[in-house]
Amino acid sequence: MNKLEQEALSYHEEGRPGKIETIPTKPYSTPHDLSLAYSPGVAYPCLEIEKRPSDAYRYTNKGNLVAVISNGTAVLGLGNIGSLASKPVMEGKALLFKIYAGVDAFDIEVNEEDPDRFIEVVKAISGTFGGINLEDIKAPGSFKIEERLKEECDIPVMHDDQHGTAIISGAALLNALEIQSKKIGDIRLVVNGAGAAAISCTRLYKRLGVRAENIVMLDSKGVIREDRTDINAHKREFATQRDIHTLEEAMRGADVFLGLSVAGVLTPAMILDMAPRPVVFALANPTPEIDYDLARATRDDIIVATGRSDYPNQVNNVLGFPYIFRGALDTHATAITEEMKLSATYALASLAKEPVPAEVVKASGCDSLEFGRDYILPKPYDPRLLYHVAPAVAKGAMVSGVAASPIRDWEEYDRYLHRVMERH
């Protein structure tokens, strides 16, 4: 057992096992307190909610509660390990919700791989929560699960593996292209990987301005072409007519590479074949499609991002989901819309261009952090993320018409967000 393994096991086991707990938010020290918390006083909010279901936001924790739900079929870096084995990951996600955005989260592991039965379970419990964060569910079932739950539930539902990665990498793409002096409508994009995350990223990139005819996507069998008969409807959306069959061919003259696939698939020779001032997002975890240092050594005009925290430009979903759900919860949103996702993307991209506080620079271990080749995304521990992204998402909810409780006073909302973080 190596040192990291031992430290990780001890971290999760020692003291009180696990990483989260439930604590009271109301007084409970006197008999009168308990008579209000439970019987007989609890009957009154129950009756109010029976009359007006929306009052659940007023009298319960629904408006600050997210369910982190998985069946453990596609746990990052581990594969299909089952629902129970995924619990430490889901607990960790709940922890991040709390520490970064003050959102309470319950982890729920559903021992069910059949998409229809999984949907029924989640739908049946959805009323408890203000939002649902789906996590680590294998494709193509994950598409069906999210689509159905979005249609049939009246709260925000988001599969973070898909949309979180899309939002964060989308912000990185906008900034990388600005630094490289490229217009998004002109770039040629190669996407290696055709799972849930890759497809969602590519869909968002199209909304940001990438042209469909300039996209080449590959799965494990090669380029997704219109003449292939072994691809599902989600992949067929990105099928090309171009006479390209391999990754090596696709990379010739490409401006941007997005990898959500396997380690080591991208070679220095392929990078050398890319257009001037290329952008490479090698997001396979834990080992990228090409090593960061090798990619940087291959070309001095390249921008590289990975999913790893030990290199610059980490594409980390924690930059998104806590604040996306914060904005959605605070407006009592009934869905997470494309407008909300785009708002989060632009807010992240914008924040990376602002001067970085000294405490964030210090925490990063760098002498300085400035918008440029090695800093295209905010750092995950930047406290400004909450105050930039959550309001942007809230505004997106209002523009989309899904905000049941629109925010009227933005200065007061900013003060509220600061109070949220002061409590944690």
KOLMI-205105 format. One record per residue (C-alpha): y, x, z. Coordinates in Angstrom, 2 decimals. Each point is the difference from the previous one (the first is absolute). Example, Ala and Ser with C-alpha at 12.3 -4.5 7.8 and 13.67 -1.06 7.14 Angstrom:
BEGIN
+---------+---------+---------+
|      c2 |      c1 |      c3 |
+---------+---------+---------+
|   -4.50 |   12.30 |    7.80 |
|    3.44 |    1.37 |   -0.66 |
+---------+---------+---------+
END
This chain:
BEGIN
+---------+---------+---------+
|      c2 |      c1 |      c3 |
+---------+---------+---------+
|    0.00 |    0.00 |    0.00 |
|    3.32 |    1.54 |   -1.09 |
|    3.16 |    0.02 |    2.10 |
|    1.72 |   -2.88 |   -1.84 |
|   -3.07 |   -2.21 |    0.27 |
|   -0.28 |    0.61 |    3.73 |
|    3.71 |   -0.59 |    0.57 |
|   -0.10 |   -3.24 |   -2.02 |
|   -3.03 |   -1.36 |    1.85 |
|    1.52 |    0.87 |    3.37 |
|    3.32 |   -1.59 |   -1.02 |
|   -1.70 |   -3.32 |   -0.75 |
|   -2.37 |    0.07 |    2.99 |
|    1.76 |    1.45 |    3.02 |
|    1.83 |   -2.16 |    2.53 |
|   -0.13 |   -3.49 |   -1.43 |
|   -2.08 |   -0.07 |   -3.22 |
|    1.88 |   -0.96 |   -3.14 |
|    3.68 |    0.22 |   -0.88 |
|    1.61 |   -3.39 |    0.72 |
|    0.22 |   -2.59 |    2.77 |
|    1.57 |   -3.39 |    0.73 |
|    2.79 |   -0.23 |    2.57 |
|    1.90 |   -3.04 |    1.36 |
|    3.53 |   -0.70 |   -1.21 |
|    0.93 |   -2.61 |    2.64 |
|    0.13 |    0.02 |    3.83 |
|   -3.37 |   -0.67 |    1.63 |
|    0.35 |    1.11 |    3.62 |
|    0.43 |   -3.42 |    1.67 |
|   -2.02 |   -3.23 |    0.00 |
|    2.95 |   -1.69 |   -1.74 |
|   -0.04 |    2.63 |   -2.76 |
|   -3.68 |   -0.66 |   -0.56 |
|    0.54 |   -3.75 |   -0.04 |
|    2.43 |    0.53 |   -2.89 |
|   -2.18 |    2.53 |   -1.80 |
|   -3.10 |   -2.16 |    0.20 |
|   -0.83 |   -3.36 |    1.55 |
|    1.87 |   -2.32 |    0.29 |
|    3.15 |    1.41 |   -1.64 |
|   -1.71 |    1.31 |   -3.13 |
|   -0.61 |   -3.56 |   -1.16 |
|    3.67 |   -0.47 |   -0.91 |
|    0.25 |    2.67 |   -2.71 |
|   -3.40 |   -1.17 |   -1.27 |
|    1.39 |   -3.50 |   -0.51 |
|    3.14 |    1.32 |   -1.69 |
|   -2.11 |    2.02 |   -2.43 |
|   -2.20 |   -3.03 |   -0.67 |
|    3.14 |   -1.90 |   -1.06 |
|    1.57 |    2.90 |   -1.92 |
|   -2.43 |    2.79 |   -0.99 |
|    2.93 |    2.30 |   -0.79 |
|    0.76 |    0.06 |    3.74 |
|   -2.94 |    2.39 |    0.36 |
|    2.55 |    2.65 |   -0.98 |
|    2.20 |   -1.19 |    2.86 |
|   -2.51 |   -0.24 |    2.84 |
|   -2.76 |    2.52 |   -0.85 |
|   -0.38 |    3.56 |   -1.24 |
|   -0.77 |   -1.19 |   -3.55 |
|    3.33 |    1.29 |   -1.31 |
|   -0.76 |    3.57 |    1.09 |
|   -3.74 |    0.10 |   -0.60 |
|   -1.92 |    1.46 |   -2.93 |
|   -3.76 |    0.01 |   -0.55 |
|   -1.42 |    3.27 |   -1.33 |
|   -3.20 |   -1.21 |   -1.67 |
|   -2.79 |    1.92 |   -1.70 |
|   -3.66 |   -0.21 |   -0.85 |
|   -0.31 |    3.79 |   -0.12 |
|   -1.17 |    0.14 |   -3.60 |
|    2.51 |    2.61 |   -1.25 |
|    1.22 |    2.05 |    2.95 |
|    2.17 |    2.82 |   -1.29 |
|   -2.03 |    3.19 |   -0.35 |
|   -3.09 |   -1.63 |    1.56 |
|   -1.03 |   -2.78 |   -2.39 |
|   -2.02 |   -3.04 |    1.03 |
|   -0.65 |    0.76 |    3.66 |
|   -0.14 |   -3.61 |    1.16 |
|    2.36 |   -2.19 |    1.97 |
|   -0.69 |    1.34 |    3.50 |
|    0.32 |    3.64 |   -1.02 |
|    3.38 |   -0.81 |   -1.53 |
|    1.39 |   -1.17 |    3.35 |
|    1.59 |    3.34 |    1.01 |
|    1.95 |   -0.04 |   -3.27 |
|    1.18 |   -3.58 |    0.52 |
|    0.98 |    0.77 |    3.61 |
|    1.98 |    2.94 |   -1.34 |
|    1.79 |   -2.26 |   -2.46 |
|    0.87 |   -2.37 |    2.85 |
|    1.38 |    2.95 |    1.97 |
|    2.24 |    1.01 |   -2.92 |
|    1.33 |   -3.55 |   -0.36 |
|    1.06 |    0.10 |    3.65 |
|    1.51 |    3.45 |    0.28 |
|    1.92 |   -0.07 |   -3.28 |
|    1.21 |   -3.60 |   -0.18 |
|   -0.74 |   -1.70 |    3.32 |
|   -2.51 |   -2.32 |   -1.71 |
|   -2.99 |   -1.14 |    2.04 |
|   -3.25 |    0.20 |   -1.93 |
|   -3.60 |   -1.01 |    0.70 |
|   -2.77 |    1.82 |   -1.83 |
|   -2.67 |   -2.37 |   -1.31 |
|   -3.19 |    1.35 |   -1.55 |
|   -1.89 |   -2.60 |   -2.02 |
|   -3.68 |    0.72 |   -0.63 |
|   -0.07 |   -1.63 |   -3.42 |
|   -0.05 |    1.54 |   -3.48 |
|   -0.14 |   -3.21 |   -2.02 |
|    3.62 |   -0.63 |   -1.10 |
|   -0.20 |   -3.80 |    0.21 |
|   -1.42 |   -0.01 |    3.52 |
|    2.47 |    2.71 |    1.07 |
|    2.86 |   -2.14 |   -1.32 |
|   -1.18 |   -3.02 |    1.97 |
|   -0.17 |    1.99 |    3.24 |
|    3.47 |    1.46 |   -0.40 |
|    1.53 |   -3.28 |   -1.12 |
|   -1.47 |   -1.79 |    3.02 |
|    1.72 |    2.34 |    2.48 |
|    3.22 |    0.58 |   -1.95 |
|    2.06 |   -2.50 |    1.98 |
|   -0.08 |    2.32 |    3.00 |
|    2.07 |    2.61 |   -1.78 |
|    3.37 |    0.50 |   -1.65 |
|   -1.55 |    2.27 |   -2.65 |
|   -3.27 |    1.49 |   -1.21 |
|   -0.47 |    3.65 |   -0.91 |
|   -3.23 |    0.38 |   -1.97 |
|   -1.41 |    3.50 |    0.18 |
|   -2.80 |    2.12 |   -1.48 |
|   -1.70 |   -2.70 |   -2.09 |
|   -1.76 |    1.14 |   -3.17 |
|    1.04 |   -1.07 |   -3.49 |
|   -0.35 |   -2.19 |   -1.95 |
|   -0.69 |   -2.34 |    2.93 |
|    3.27 |    1.04 |    1.63 |
|    1.96 |   -1.51 |   -2.89 |
|   -1.70 |   -3.37 |    0.34 |
|    0.35 |    0.04 |    3.79 |
|    3.72 |    0.73 |   -0.06 |
|    0.78 |   -2.40 |   -2.83 |
|   -1.83 |   -2.91 |    1.64 |
|    1.43 |    0.63 |    3.45 |
|    3.52 |    0.22 |   -1.42 |
|   -0.53 |   -3.36 |   -1.69 |
|   -1.63 |   -1.75 |    2.95 |
|    1.88 |    1.41 |    3.02 |
|    3.61 |   -0.73 |    0.93 |
|    0.67 |    3.45 |    1.46 |
|    0.48 |    3.43 |   -1.63 |
|   -3.24 |    1.63 |   -1.16 |
|   -0.06 |    3.57 |   -1.31 |
|   -2.83 |    2.37 |   -0.81 |
|    1.71 |    3.21 |    1.09 |
|   -2.35 |    2.33 |   -1.87 |
|    1.33 |   -1.56 |   -3.18 |
|    3.63 |   -0.87 |    0.57 |
|    0.92 |    2.51 |    2.70 |
|   -1.05 |    2.88 |   -2.22 |
|    1.81 |   -1.59 |   -2.93 |
|    3.25 |   -0.41 |    1.91 |
|    0.06 |    3.50 |    1.47 |
|   -1.04 |    1.76 |   -3.18 |
|    2.40 |   -2.20 |   -1.97 |
|    2.89 |    1.28 |    2.11 |
|   -1.27 |    3.54 |   -0.49 |
|   -0.19 |   -0.58 |   -3.75 |
|    3.59 |   -1.23 |   -0.24 |
|    1.30 |    3.03 |    1.88 |
|   -2.20 |    2.53 |   -1.77 |
|    1.12 |   -1.26 |   -3.39 |
|    3.64 |    0.17 |    1.07 |
|   -0.45 |    3.62 |    1.07 |
|   -1.85 |    0.81 |   -3.22 |
|    2.73 |   -1.72 |   -2.10 |
|   -2.41 |   -2.48 |   -1.59 |
|    0.44 |   -3.70 |   -0.75 |
|   -2.80 |   -2.18 |    1.27 |
|   -0.10 |   -2.00 |   -3.24 |
|   -0.74 |    3.16 |   -1.98 |
|   -2.76 |    1.63 |    2.06 |
|   -3.65 |    0.29 |   -0.95 |
|   -2.19 |   -0.82 |    3.00 |
|   -3.63 |    0.97 |    0.59 |
|   -1.84 |   -1.81 |    2.79 |
|   -3.32 |    1.50 |    1.07 |
|   -1.84 |   -2.64 |    1.99 |
|   -0.28 |   -3.74 |   -0.57 |
|   -0.65 |   -1.40 |    3.46 |
|    2.16 |   -2.41 |    1.95 |
|    2.67 |    2.56 |    0.90 |
|    0.26 |    1.48 |   -3.49 |
|    0.34 |   -3.40 |   -1.65 |
|    2.60 |   -1.20 |    2.51 |
|    2.00 |    3.22 |   -0.37 |
|    0.01 |   -0.29 |   -3.76 |
|    1.06 |   -3.64 |    0.12 |
|    2.93 |    0.90 |    2.24 |
|    0.96 |    2.94 |   -2.21 |
|    0.20 |   -2.42 |   -2.94 |
|    2.38 |   -2.17 |    2.00 |
|    2.08 |    3.08 |    0.73 |
|    0.28 |    0.64 |   -3.74 |
|   -3.04 |    1.91 |   -1.28 |
|   -0.96 |   -1.37 |   -3.42 |
|   -3.56 |   -1.31 |   -0.40 |
|   -0.56 |    1.86 |   -3.26 |
|    0.75 |    3.30 |    1.76 |
|   -2.79 |   -0.40 |    2.59 |
|   -3.49 |    1.48 |   -0.21 |
|   -2.40 |   -0.91 |    2.82 |
|   -3.41 |    1.55 |    0.61 |
|   -2.97 |   -1.04 |    2.10 |
|   -3.17 |    1.95 |    0.73 |
|   -1.23 |   -0.57 |   -3.58 |
|    3.13 |    1.21 |   -1.76 |
|    3.10 |   -1.54 |   -1.55 |
|    0.26 |   -3.78 |    0.31 |
|    0.18 |   -1.01 |   -3.64 |
|    0.11 |   -3.40 |   -1.64 |
|   -3.31 |    0.67 |   -1.78 |
|   -1.89 |    0.42 |    3.29 |
|   -2.24 |   -2.90 |    1.03 |
|   -0.70 |    1.15 |    3.58 |
|    3.39 |   -0.62 |    1.61 |
|    1.15 |   -2.92 |    2.16 |
|    3.15 |   -2.05 |   -0.53 |
|    2.06 |    2.13 |    2.40 |
|   -0.79 |    3.17 |   -1.93 |
|    0.38 |   -1.69 |   -3.40 |
|    3.65 |   -0.63 |    0.86 |
|    0.55 |    3.74 |   -0.55 |
|   -2.32 |    0.59 |   -2.94 |
|    1.48 |    2.16 |   -2.75 |
|   -0.51 |    0.09 |   -3.76 |
|    0.92 |    3.66 |   -0.21 |
|   -2.64 |    2.45 |   -1.19 |
|   -0.41 |    1.60 |    3.43 |
|   -3.35 |    0.27 |    1.78 |
|    0.27 |    2.65 |    2.74 |
|    2.36 |    1.04 |    2.77 |
|    0.60 |    3.29 |   -1.78 |
|    1.18 |   -1.85 |   -3.11 |
|    2.11 |   -2.45 |    2.01 |
|    1.87 |    2.78 |    1.80 |
|    1.40 |    1.54 |   -3.18 |
|    3.72 |   -0.72 |    0.03 |
|   -0.20 |   -2.26 |    3.07 |
|    3.03 |   -0.17 |    2.26 |
|   -1.68 |   -1.43 |    3.12 |
|   -3.52 |    0.20 |    1.41 |
|   -1.08 |   -2.46 |    2.67 |
|   -3.34 |    0.80 |    1.59 |
|   -1.86 |   -2.42 |    2.25 |
|   -3.43 |    1.31 |   -0.78 |
|   -2.01 |    3.07 |    1.04 |
|    0.66 |    3.56 |    1.09 |
|    0.45 |    2.80 |   -2.49 |
|    0.04 |   -2.06 |   -3.19 |
|    3.38 |    1.34 |   -1.15 |
|    0.06 |    3.60 |   -1.27 |
|    2.85 |    2.47 |   -0.44 |
|   -0.62 |   -0.10 |   -3.75 |
|    0.66 |   -3.75 |   -0.01 |
|    3.23 |    0.49 |    1.91 |
|    1.12 |    2.64 |   -2.48 |
|   -0.55 |   -2.54 |   -2.78 |
|    2.40 |   -2.50 |    1.60 |
|    3.55 |   -0.56 |   -1.22 |
|    2.88 |    2.08 |    1.39 |
|    0.99 |   -0.79 |    3.60 |
|   -3.19 |   -1.91 |    0.87 |
|   -0.79 |   -2.10 |    3.05 |
|   -3.45 |    0.08 |    1.62 |
|   -1.08 |   -2.43 |    2.71 |
|   -3.43 |    1.23 |    1.11 |
|   -0.80 |   -2.63 |    2.61 |
|   -3.77 |    0.31 |    0.49 |
|   -0.74 |    0.46 |    3.71 |
|   -0.84 |    2.17 |    1.78 |
|   -0.15 |    2.41 |   -2.98 |
|    2.46 |   -0.62 |   -2.85 |
|   -0.80 |    0.01 |   -3.72 |
|    1.57 |    3.45 |   -0.05 |
|    1.05 |    2.22 |    2.90 |
|    3.73 |   -0.22 |    0.70 |
|    0.55 |    3.78 |    0.05 |
|   -2.03 |    0.48 |   -3.18 |
|    2.02 |   -2.64 |   -1.83 |
|    3.29 |    1.54 |    1.12 |
|   -1.20 |    3.46 |   -0.99 |
|   -1.01 |   -1.25 |   -3.43 |
|    3.48 |   -1.22 |   -0.97 |
|    3.38 |    0.65 |    1.59 |
|    1.54 |   -3.17 |   -1.48 |
|   -2.46 |   -2.41 |    1.63 |
|    0.37 |   -2.53 |    2.82 |
|   -3.20 |   -0.60 |    1.96 |
|   -0.85 |   -2.64 |    2.59 |
|   -3.27 |   -0.54 |    1.87 |
|   -1.31 |   -2.22 |    2.76 |
|   -0.18 |    2.91 |    2.43 |
|    2.35 |    0.61 |    2.91 |
|   -0.25 |    3.80 |   -0.26 |
|    1.85 |    0.11 |   -3.33 |
|    3.46 |   -1.20 |   -1.06 |
|    0.39 |   -3.44 |   -1.58 |
|   -2.75 |   -1.84 |    1.85 |
|   -0.63 |   -3.48 |   -1.39 |
|   -0.79 |   -1.67 |    3.31 |
|   -0.37 |   -3.77 |    0.34 |
|    1.55 |    0.11 |    3.47 |
|    3.32 |    0.29 |   -1.82 |
|   -0.49 |   -3.59 |   -1.08 |
|   -2.25 |   -2.47 |    1.75 |
|    1.61 |   -0.09 |    3.48 |
|    3.42 |   -0.72 |   -1.46 |
|   -1.20 |   -2.33 |   -2.75 |
|   -1.68 |   -2.24 |    2.56 |
|    2.96 |    0.37 |    2.38 |
|    2.33 |   -1.43 |   -2.64 |
|   -2.51 |   -2.68 |   -0.95 |
|   -0.61 |   -1.07 |    3.60 |
|    3.69 |   -0.10 |    0.87 |
|    0.69 |   -2.47 |   -2.79 |
|   -3.18 |   -2.03 |    0.67 |
|   -0.93 |    0.77 |   -3.60 |
|   -2.83 |   -2.01 |   -1.53 |
|   -1.02 |    2.80 |   -2.38 |
|    0.68 |    3.58 |   -1.00 |
|    1.51 |   -0.26 |   -3.46 |
|    0.59 |    2.44 |   -2.84 |
|    3.71 |   -0.06 |    0.88 |
|   -0.81 |    1.06 |    3.57 |
|   -2.19 |    2.86 |   -1.23 |
|    2.64 |    1.20 |   -2.44 |
|    2.65 |   -0.23 |    2.74 |
|   -2.12 |    2.22 |    2.23 |
|   -0.52 |    2.47 |   -2.85 |
|    3.70 |    0.35 |   -0.75 |
|    0.90 |    0.24 |    3.71 |
|   -2.43 |    2.89 |    0.50 |
|    1.25 |    1.79 |   -3.09 |
|    3.60 |   -0.41 |    1.13 |
|   -0.63 |    1.25 |    3.55 |
|   -1.44 |    3.29 |   -1.28 |
|    3.39 |    0.79 |   -1.56 |
|    1.95 |   -0.31 |    3.25 |
|    0.70 |    2.91 |    2.38 |
|   -2.95 |    0.52 |    2.33 |
|    0.62 |   -0.16 |    3.77 |
|   -0.44 |    3.27 |    1.87 |
|   -2.84 |   -1.38 |    2.13 |
|   -2.01 |   -0.88 |   -3.10 |
|    0.57 |    3.46 |   -1.48 |
|   -1.12 |    1.57 |    3.27 |
|   -3.11 |   -2.17 |    0.20 |
|   -0.93 |    0.99 |   -3.55 |
|   -0.05 |    3.69 |    0.91 |
|    2.39 |    0.81 |   -2.85 |
|    3.37 |    1.69 |    0.07 |
|    1.47 |   -2.80 |   -2.09 |
|   -0.95 |   -3.12 |   -1.95 |
|    1.97 |   -0.97 |   -3.07 |
|   -0.72 |   -2.31 |   -2.90 |
|   -1.77 |    2.08 |   -2.59 |
|   -3.31 |    1.32 |   -1.31 |
|   -1.55 |    0.32 |    3.48 |
|    1.55 |   -3.11 |    1.53 |
|   -0.32 |   -3.17 |   -2.08 |
|   -1.04 |   -2.35 |    2.83 |
|    1.20 |   -0.50 |    3.59 |
|   -2.16 |    1.47 |    2.74 |
|   -2.26 |   -2.50 |    1.83 |
|    1.68 |    0.76 |    3.34 |
|    3.53 |   -0.70 |   -1.28 |
|    1.32 |   -2.81 |    2.27 |
|    2.35 |   -1.19 |   -2.74 |
|   -2.93 |   -1.46 |   -1.94 |
|    0.00 |   -3.13 |    2.12 |
|    3.71 |   -0.62 |   -0.46 |
|   -0.13 |    0.53 |   -3.78 |
|   -3.29 |   -1.50 |   -1.14 |
|   -0.38 |   -3.06 |    2.25 |
|    3.43 |   -1.48 |   -0.94 |
|   -0.69 |    0.70 |   -3.68 |
|   -3.30 |   -1.89 |    0.24 |
|    1.67 |   -2.84 |    1.91 |
|    2.62 |   -0.31 |   -2.72 |
|   -2.76 |    0.04 |   -2.59 |
|   -1.71 |   -2.87 |    1.81 |
|    3.21 |   -1.99 |   -0.04 |
|    0.64 |    0.67 |   -3.70 |
|   -3.61 |   -1.00 |   -0.74 |
|    0.38 |   -3.29 |    1.84 |
|   -2.88 |    0.69 |    2.42 |
|    2.12 |    0.54 |    3.13 |
|   -0.49 |   -3.02 |    2.29 |
|    2.52 |    1.51 |    2.45 |
|    2.66 |    1.88 |   -2.00 |
|    2.06 |    2.64 |    1.79 |
|    3.65 |   -1.03 |    0.26 |
|    1.59 |    2.85 |    1.96 |
|   -1.04 |    3.41 |   -1.32 |
|    1.92 |    1.94 |    2.62 |
|   -1.85 |   -1.89 |    2.73 |
|   -3.27 |    0.61 |   -1.83 |
|    0.70 |    3.73 |    0.01 |
|    0.66 |   -0.13 |    3.75 |
|   -3.24 |   -1.97 |    0.45 |
|   -1.98 |    2.69 |   -1.85 |
|    1.51 |    2.68 |    2.22 |
|   -0.99 |   -2.01 |    3.08 |
|   -3.53 |   -0.30 |   -1.37 |
|   -0.32 |    3.77 |   -0.19 |
|    1.64 |    0.59 |    3.37 |
|   -2.91 |   -1.87 |    1.58 |
|   -2.56 |    2.41 |   -1.46 |
+---------+---------+---------+
END
